[in-house]
Amino acid sequence: MNEQYLSVFLDEAREYMESLNENMLKLEKDPEDMEIINEIFRVLHTLKGMSATMGFENMSKLCHRMENIFDDLRNEKMK
């Protein structure tokens, strides 16, 4: 694995994880806020793609599972 790409991945993943954490805390306060749900979905989708590209299969699978849950929330299949 190229060290340069790994460094970029780690920097970007850290930013997305911080965003995910902040938005999860916001969601705790307002669980029906669709803007927050959509933002979390987008972050998870991005993290899934980034981790898959880098070959981090476990992280990609975890993000995919979480993404599916938030997709169900977005489509009001679950409350």
A tleap script that builds the chain and sets N, CA, C and O, in Angstrom:
source leaprc.protein.ff14SB
mol = sequence {
  NMET ASN GLU GLN TYR LEU SER VAL PHE LEU
  ASP GLU ALA ARG GLU TYR MET GLU SER LEU
  ASN GLU ASN MET LEU LYS LEU GLU LYS ASP
  PRO GLU ASP MET GLU ILE ILE ASN GLU ILE
  PHE ARG VAL LEU HIE THR LEU LYS GLY MET
  SER ALA THR MET GLY PHE GLU ASN MET SER
  LYS LEU CYS HIE ARG MET GLU ASN ILE PHE
  ASP ASP LEU ARG ASN GLU LYS MET CLYS
}
set mol.1.N position { 0.851 -1.174 0.000 }
set mol.1.CA position { 0.000 0.000 0.000 }
set mol.1.C position { 0.896 1.237 0.000 }
set mol.1.O position { 1.887 1.300 0.728 }
set mol.2.N position { 0.549 2.177 -0.791 }
set mol.2.CA position { 1.313 3.407 -0.926 }
set mol.2.C position { 1.145 4.269 0.327 }
set mol.2.O position { 0.023 4.589 0.722 }
set mol.3.N position { 2.260 4.640 0.945 }
set mol.3.CA position { 2.243 5.451 2.172 }
set mol.3.C position { 1.536 6.787 1.966 }
set mol.3.O position { 0.846 7.278 2.859 }
set mol.4.N position { 1.713 7.367 0.791 }
set mol.4.CA position { 1.083 8.659 0.506 }
set mol.4.C position { -0.439 8.523 0.534 }
set mol.4.O position { -1.128 9.354 1.125 }
set mol.5.N position { -0.957 7.479 -0.104 }
set mol.5.CA position { -2.405 7.273 -0.125 }
set mol.5.C position { -2.931 6.952 1.264 }
set mol.5.O position { -4.011 7.400 1.647 }
set mol.6.N position { -2.162 6.175 2.016 }
set mol.6.CA position { -2.578 5.837 3.377 }
set mol.6.C position { -2.675 7.095 4.229 }
set mol.6.O position { -3.618 7.249 5.005 }
set mol.7.N position { -1.724 7.977 4.092 }
set mol.7.CA position { -1.730 9.225 4.855 }
set mol.7.C position { -2.953 10.076 4.509 }
set mol.7.O position { -3.603 10.626 5.398 }
set mol.8.N position { -3.259 10.179 3.229 }
set mol.8.CA position { -4.436 10.938 2.788 }
set mol.8.C position { -5.702 10.279 3.328 }
set mol.8.O position { -6.596 10.957 3.832 }
set mol.9.N position { -5.772 8.954 3.218 }
set mol.9.CA position { -6.935 8.229 3.725 }
set mol.9.C position { -7.131 8.503 5.211 }
set mol.9.O position { -8.239 8.823 5.642 }
set mol.10.N position { -6.069 8.380 5.993 }
set mol.10.CA position { -6.173 8.570 7.440 }
set mol.10.C position { -6.621 9.984 7.793 }
set mol.10.O position { -7.442 10.170 8.692 }
set mol.11.N position { -6.091 10.972 7.097 }
set mol.11.CA position { -6.503 12.360 7.351 }
set mol.11.C position { -7.980 12.562 7.035 }
set mol.11.O position { -8.720 13.137 7.833 }
set mol.12.N position { -8.401 12.090 5.871 }
set mol.12.CA position { -9.800 12.268 5.470 }
set mol.12.C position { -10.736 11.434 6.337 }
set mol.12.O position { -11.802 11.907 6.729 }
set mol.13.N position { -10.353 10.212 6.636 }
set mol.13.CA position { -11.196 9.349 7.464 }
set mol.13.C position { -11.385 9.959 8.847 }
set mol.13.O position { -12.475 9.890 9.414 }
set mol.14.N position { -10.341 10.547 9.386 }
set mol.14.CA position { -10.435 11.193 10.703 }
set mol.14.C position { -11.471 12.317 10.663 }
set mol.14.O position { -12.287 12.445 11.576 }
set mol.15.N position { -11.438 13.123 9.615 }
set mol.15.CA position { -12.408 14.212 9.478 }
set mol.15.C position { -13.835 13.673 9.374 }
set mol.15.O position { -14.750 14.194 10.012 }
set mol.16.N position { -14.016 12.630 8.569 }
set mol.16.CA position { -15.351 12.049 8.424 }
set mol.16.C position { -15.828 11.410 9.723 }
set mol.16.O position { -17.012 11.482 10.052 }
set mol.17.N position { -14.922 10.789 10.458 }
set mol.17.CA position { -15.297 10.178 11.738 }
set mol.17.C position { -15.699 11.247 12.755 }
set mol.17.O position { -16.625 11.039 13.539 }
set mol.18.N position { -15.014 12.379 12.745 }
set mol.18.CA position { -15.390 13.487 13.626 }
set mol.18.C position { -16.777 13.999 13.264 }
set mol.18.O position { -17.594 14.268 14.145 }
set mol.19.N position { -17.042 14.134 11.972 }
set mol.19.CA position { -18.358 14.563 11.513 }
set mol.19.C position { -19.426 13.555 11.920 }
set mol.19.O position { -20.509 13.930 12.370 }
set mol.20.N position { -19.113 12.280 11.759 }
set mol.20.CA position { -20.050 11.220 12.138 }
set mol.20.C position { -20.364 11.307 13.627 }
set mol.20.O position { -21.527 11.223 14.022 }
set mol.21.N position { -19.350 11.471 14.442 }
set mol.21.CA position { -19.538 11.568 15.884 }
set mol.21.C position { -20.400 12.778 16.251 }
set mol.21.O position { -21.335 12.656 17.043 }
set mol.22.N position { -20.092 13.931 15.685 }
set mol.22.CA position { -20.863 15.145 15.964 }
set mol.22.C position { -22.324 14.976 15.561 }
set mol.22.O position { -23.228 15.365 16.300 }
set mol.23.N position { -22.546 14.397 14.392 }
set mol.23.CA position { -23.916 14.229 13.914 }
set mol.23.C position { -24.681 13.175 14.701 }
set mol.23.O position { -25.895 13.294 14.868 }
set mol.24.N position { -23.998 12.152 15.184 }
set mol.24.CA position { -24.675 11.152 16.023 }
set mol.24.C position { -25.133 11.798 17.333 }
set mol.24.O position { -26.218 11.497 17.830 }
set mol.25.N position { -24.310 12.679 17.886 }
set mol.25.CA position { -24.699 13.391 19.107 }
set mol.25.C position { -25.901 14.293 18.846 }
set mol.25.O position { -26.807 14.381 19.675 }
set mol.26.N position { -25.910 14.962 17.698 }
set mol.26.CA position { -27.058 15.795 17.324 }
set mol.26.C position { -28.308 14.936 17.162 }
set mol.26.O position { -29.402 15.329 17.569 }
set mol.27.N position { -28.135 13.763 16.567 }
set mol.27.CA position { -29.274 12.874 16.326 }
set mol.27.C position { -29.873 12.378 17.636 }
set mol.27.O position { -31.082 12.169 17.728 }
set mol.28.N position { -29.040 12.191 18.641 }
set mol.28.CA position { -29.550 11.792 19.959 }
set mol.28.C position { -30.532 12.822 20.487 }
set mol.28.O position { -31.530 12.469 21.116 }
set mol.29.N position { -30.253 14.097 20.234 }
set mol.29.CA position { -31.106 15.179 20.727 }
set mol.29.C position { -32.365 15.348 19.886 }
set mol.29.O position { -33.405 15.772 20.390 }
set mol.30.N position { -32.264 15.018 18.611 }
set mol.30.CA position { -33.399 15.184 17.698 }
set mol.30.C position { -33.442 14.009 16.721 }
set mol.30.O position { -33.025 14.137 15.570 }
set mol.31.N position { -33.953 12.855 17.188 }
set mol.31.CA position { -33.889 11.619 16.390 }
set mol.31.C position { -34.688 11.618 15.084 }
set mol.31.O position { -34.557 10.695 14.280 }
set mol.32.N position { -35.500 12.628 14.873 }
set mol.32.CA position { -36.301 12.639 13.648 }
set mol.32.C position { -35.810 13.673 12.635 }
set mol.32.O position { -36.467 13.904 11.620 }
set mol.33.N position { -34.678 14.287 12.898 }
set mol.33.CA position { -34.138 15.317 12.008 }
set mol.33.C position { -33.570 14.654 10.747 }
set mol.33.O position { -32.505 14.039 10.781 }
set mol.34.N position { -34.293 14.791 9.652 }
set mol.34.CA position { -33.903 14.132 8.406 }
set mol.34.C position { -32.616 14.710 7.819 }
set mol.34.O position { -31.882 14.001 7.131 }
set mol.35.N position { -32.336 15.974 8.079 }
set mol.35.CA position { -31.085 16.554 7.592 }
set mol.35.C position { -29.890 15.840 8.207 }
set mol.35.O position { -28.922 15.516 7.518 }
set mol.36.N position { -29.969 15.602 9.499 }
set mol.36.CA position { -28.885 14.911 10.198 }
set mol.36.C position { -28.786 13.468 9.708 }
set mol.36.O position { -27.686 12.972 9.464 }
set mol.37.N position { -29.913 12.802 9.564 }
set mol.37.CA position { -29.924 11.417 9.081 }
set mol.37.C position { -29.288 11.343 7.693 }
set mol.37.O position { -28.486 10.450 7.421 }
set mol.38.N position { -29.645 12.275 6.826 }
set mol.38.CA position { -29.065 12.300 5.474 }
set mol.38.C position { -27.565 12.562 5.506 }
set mol.38.O position { -26.812 11.952 4.747 }
set mol.39.N position { -27.130 13.460 6.374 }
set mol.39.CA position { -25.701 13.763 6.474 }
set mol.39.C position { -24.928 12.544 6.974 }
set mol.39.O position { -23.855 12.235 6.456 }
set mol.40.N position { -25.464 11.856 7.967 }
set mol.40.CA position { -24.811 10.642 8.476 }
set mol.40.C position { -24.729 9.600 7.366 }
set mol.40.O position { -23.697 8.949 7.201 }
set mol.41.N position { -25.803 9.439 6.608 }
set mol.41.CA position { -25.804 8.497 5.491 }
set mol.41.C position { -24.691 8.840 4.498 }
set mol.41.O position { -23.957 7.956 4.056 }
set mol.42.N position { -24.568 10.121 4.150 }
set mol.42.CA position { -23.540 10.546 3.186 }
set mol.42.C position { -22.131 10.272 3.711 }
set mol.42.O position { -21.261 9.814 2.970 }
set mol.43.N position { -21.916 10.555 4.986 }
set mol.43.CA position { -20.600 10.307 5.586 }
set mol.43.C position { -20.284 8.815 5.558 }
set mol.43.O position { -19.177 8.418 5.194 }
set mol.44.N position { -21.250 7.994 5.939 }
set mol.44.CA position { -21.033 6.543 5.934 }
set mol.44.C position { -20.768 6.032 4.522 }
set mol.44.O position { -19.909 5.174 4.319 }
set mol.45.N position { -21.498 6.555 3.560 }
set mol.45.CA position { -21.316 6.147 2.167 }
set mol.45.C position { -19.894 6.481 1.699 }
set mol.45.O position { -19.238 5.673 1.041 }
set mol.46.N position { -19.439 7.669 2.046 }
set mol.46.CA position { -18.089 8.090 1.666 }
set mol.46.C position { -17.032 7.235 2.350 }
set mol.46.O position { -16.083 6.785 1.707 }
set mol.47.N position { -17.192 7.010 3.651 }
set mol.47.CA position { -16.239 6.175 4.389 }
set mol.47.C position { -16.207 4.753 3.839 }
set mol.47.O position { -15.147 4.132 3.763 }
set mol.48.N position { -17.374 4.246 3.456 }
set mol.48.CA position { -17.446 2.898 2.879 }
set mol.48.C position { -16.619 2.825 1.603 }
set mol.48.O position { -15.822 1.904 1.424 }
set mol.49.N position { -16.808 3.790 0.729 }
set mol.49.CA position { -16.071 3.800 -0.531 }
set mol.49.C position { -14.578 3.994 -0.343 }
set mol.49.O position { -13.768 3.325 -0.985 }
set mol.50.N position { -14.223 4.910 0.537 }
set mol.50.CA position { -12.803 5.165 0.798 }
set mol.50.C position { -12.117 3.923 1.363 }
set mol.50.O position { -11.025 3.554 0.930 }
set mol.51.N position { -12.765 3.288 2.327 }
set mol.51.CA position { -12.144 2.122 2.970 }
set mol.51.C position { -12.074 0.941 2.006 }
set mol.51.O position { -11.106 0.181 2.031 }
set mol.52.N position { -13.083 0.779 1.163 }
set mol.52.CA position { -13.048 -0.303 0.176 }
set mol.52.C position { -11.909 -0.075 -0.817 }
set mol.52.O position { -11.199 -1.011 -1.185 }
set mol.53.N position { -11.743 1.164 -1.241 }
set mol.53.CA position { -10.666 1.499 -2.172 }
set mol.53.C position { -9.292 1.184 -1.585 }
set mol.53.O position { -8.382 0.754 -2.294 }
set mol.54.N position { -9.160 1.403 -0.289 }
set mol.54.CA position { -7.878 1.155 0.382 }
set mol.54.C position { -7.696 -0.309 0.787 }
set mol.54.O position { -6.628 -0.698 1.259 }
set mol.55.N position { -8.745 -1.118 0.600 }
set mol.55.CA position { -8.643 -2.535 0.939 }
set mol.55.C position { -8.964 -2.854 2.387 }
set mol.55.O position { -8.654 -3.946 2.864 }
set mol.56.N position { -9.582 -1.912 3.096 }
set mol.56.CA position { -9.971 -2.134 4.485 }
set mol.56.C position { -11.378 -2.730 4.513 }
set mol.56.O position { -12.366 -2.033 4.742 }
set mol.57.N position { -11.436 -4.039 4.272 }
set mol.57.CA position { -12.704 -4.735 4.079 }
set mol.57.C position { -13.618 -4.667 5.302 }
set mol.57.O position { -14.818 -4.433 5.157 }
set mol.58.N position { -13.076 -4.865 6.492 }
set mol.58.CA position { -13.918 -4.843 7.694 }
set mol.58.C position { -14.557 -3.478 7.903 }
set mol.58.O position { -15.738 -3.389 8.241 }
set mol.59.N position { -13.796 -2.432 7.708 }
set mol.59.CA position { -14.337 -1.081 7.860 }
set mol.59.C position { -15.400 -0.817 6.801 }
set mol.59.O position { -16.442 -0.228 7.088 }
set mol.60.N position { -15.132 -1.252 5.591 }
set mol.60.CA position { -16.090 -1.070 4.508 }
set mol.60.C position { -17.403 -1.800 4.803 }
set mol.60.O position { -18.485 -1.260 4.575 }
set mol.61.N position { -17.298 -3.026 5.308 }
set mol.61.CA position { -18.500 -3.804 5.641 }
set mol.61.C position { -19.294 -3.149 6.768 }
set mol.61.O position { -20.522 -3.080 6.712 }
set mol.62.N position { -18.587 -2.667 7.789 }
set mol.62.CA position { -19.257 -2.001 8.907 }
set mol.62.C position { -19.982 -0.752 8.425 }
set mol.62.O position { -21.141 -0.529 8.775 }
set mol.63.N position { -19.308 0.054 7.630 }
set mol.63.CA position { -19.934 1.265 7.094 }
set mol.63.C position { -21.139 0.917 6.228 }
set mol.63.O position { -22.153 1.615 6.257 }
set mol.64.N position { -21.027 -0.162 5.459 }
set mol.64.CA position { -22.141 -0.583 4.603 }
set mol.64.C position { -23.356 -0.972 5.446 }
set mol.64.O position { -24.484 -0.601 5.123 }
set mol.65.N position { -23.124 -1.715 6.516 }
set mol.65.CA position { -24.243 -2.110 7.390 }
set mol.65.C position { -24.901 -0.891 8.020 }
set mol.65.O position { -26.126 -0.788 8.073 }
set mol.66.N position { -24.070 0.030 8.497 }
set mol.66.CA position { -24.614 1.251 9.096 }
set mol.66.C position { -25.335 2.097 8.052 }
set mol.66.O position { -26.381 2.683 8.332 }
set mol.67.N position { -24.774 2.156 6.858 }
set mol.67.CA position { -25.390 2.901 5.762 }
set mol.67.C position { -26.785 2.338 5.462 }
set mol.67.O position { -27.721 3.102 5.229 }
set mol.68.N position { -26.926 1.020 5.468 }
set mol.68.CA position { -28.230 0.395 5.224 }
set mol.68.C position { -29.251 0.803 6.280 }
set mol.68.O position { -30.413 1.054 5.960 }
set mol.69.N position { -28.820 0.868 7.533 }
set mol.69.CA position { -29.726 1.283 8.611 }
set mol.69.C position { -30.181 2.722 8.385 }
set mol.69.O position { -31.366 3.032 8.507 }
set mol.70.N position { -29.242 3.590 8.058 }
set mol.70.CA position { -29.613 4.992 7.852 }
set mol.70.C position { -30.405 5.189 6.563 }
set mol.70.O position { -31.190 6.132 6.464 }
set mol.71.N position { -30.214 4.325 5.586 }
set mol.71.CA position { -31.047 4.375 4.388 }
set mol.71.C position { -32.485 4.007 4.740 }
set mol.71.O position { -33.428 4.628 4.248 }
set mol.72.N position { -32.652 2.994 5.594 }
set mol.72.CA position { -34.001 2.641 6.054 }
set mol.72.C position { -34.633 3.798 6.821 }
set mol.72.O position { -35.820 4.076 6.653 }
set mol.73.N position { -33.856 4.468 7.654 }
set mol.73.CA position { -34.378 5.632 8.379 }
set mol.73.C position { -34.776 6.734 7.402 }
set mol.73.O position { -35.817 7.369 7.569 }
set mol.74.N position { -33.951 6.959 6.388 }
set mol.74.CA position { -34.253 7.990 5.385 }
set mol.74.C position { -35.547 7.677 4.650 }
set mol.74.O position { -36.320 8.578 4.323 }
set mol.75.N position { -35.772 6.415 4.397 }
set mol.75.CA position { -36.967 5.993 3.661 }
set mol.75.C position { -38.108 5.617 4.587 }
set mol.75.O position { -39.107 5.036 4.164 }
set mol.76.N position { -37.945 5.957 5.852 }
set mol.76.CA position { -38.960 5.742 6.886 }
set mol.76.C position { -39.419 4.294 6.971 }
set mol.76.O position { -40.589 4.023 7.244 }
set mol.77.N position { -38.492 3.359 6.735 }
set mol.77.CA position { -38.802 1.939 6.883 }
set mol.77.C position { -38.596 1.485 8.321 }
set mol.77.O position { -38.961 0.372 8.699 }
set mol.78.N position { -38.004 2.368 9.108 }
set mol.78.CA position { -37.734 2.025 10.498 }
set mol.78.C position { -37.805 3.304 11.315 }
set mol.78.O position { -37.487 4.387 10.825 }
set mol.79.N position { -38.219 3.168 12.545 }
set mol.79.CA position { -38.317 4.335 13.452 }
set mol.79.C position { -37.663 4.004 14.753 }
set mol.79.O position { -37.630 4.838 15.658 }
savepdb mol mol.pdb
quit
